[in-house]
Amino acid sequence: MNARYTLIVVLVFVALVAFAYTLRDTESRQVGPGAPTATPQALLEVNEADVEEVSVLGATGAYTLSRVAGGWEVDGQPASTEVGSVVTALAKPTVLRELPADRKAEDYGFATPALTVTLRTAAGDKHVIVVGDKAVAEEQRYVKLLDGARIVLIGNYDVDRLVEWLTTPPLAPTATPTGDLTPAAAGEGTTEGLSPAEESTAEETAEATATAPPEATSANPQAPTRAATLPAAASPTP
């Protein structure tokens, strides 16, 4: 009995030594509640200030965002300030999670992408991001680089804005006129700027309008008609 017990102890000891030997080069890590979550590797890291143009192609249309002095344009028209923040997010998208390497791209919407976004820099570099399906029950999207195999999840907000701009371009708001638009301010009822002949005609017209008798209406049946103010035609003499 003692020999059998001794053999078991020896075998357990040998197993522990072998297990410890296999872990000799393994990096230690914290596990359990409160352990830090590993940060996924970035999908793309481009300096936002270097991005000169963003071309967006979708199933319902396409448009181009171009950097100009003081901001951005969308297809040659001034764009809203929101464009700058979206371009910043595209240049360095925050990766929330990365899918295992054995996943097939066609299973996540990349066979018919929802969007193809091309970033061009001042140095002539081009980076193409392909947008796939939305994640199930999550505000996230599957994306990948056109020439890459990695499939990652990023937040849905910036991608949604790009989709919305296919039908509603992000144009800058139009300024509202603030000047005095009253008739007097517009010159109505005045003779300023008229020639002497035109001024005389305008004054005569205004005077005739002011002295003309009111027309009889249902609201004022006592008012004399224009016909009543005219002299009666002379009857022909026999």
PyMOL commands that set and color helices and strands:
alter all, ss='L'
color gray80, all
select helices_A, chain A and resi 2-22+48-50+82-91+105-108+157-164+196-211+227-229
alter helices_A, ss='H'
color red, helices_A
select strands_A, chain A and resi 51-58+61-68+71-74+77-78+97-98+115-121+126-134+140-145+152-155
alter strands_A, ss='S'
color yellow, strands_A
deselect
rebuild
show_as cartoon
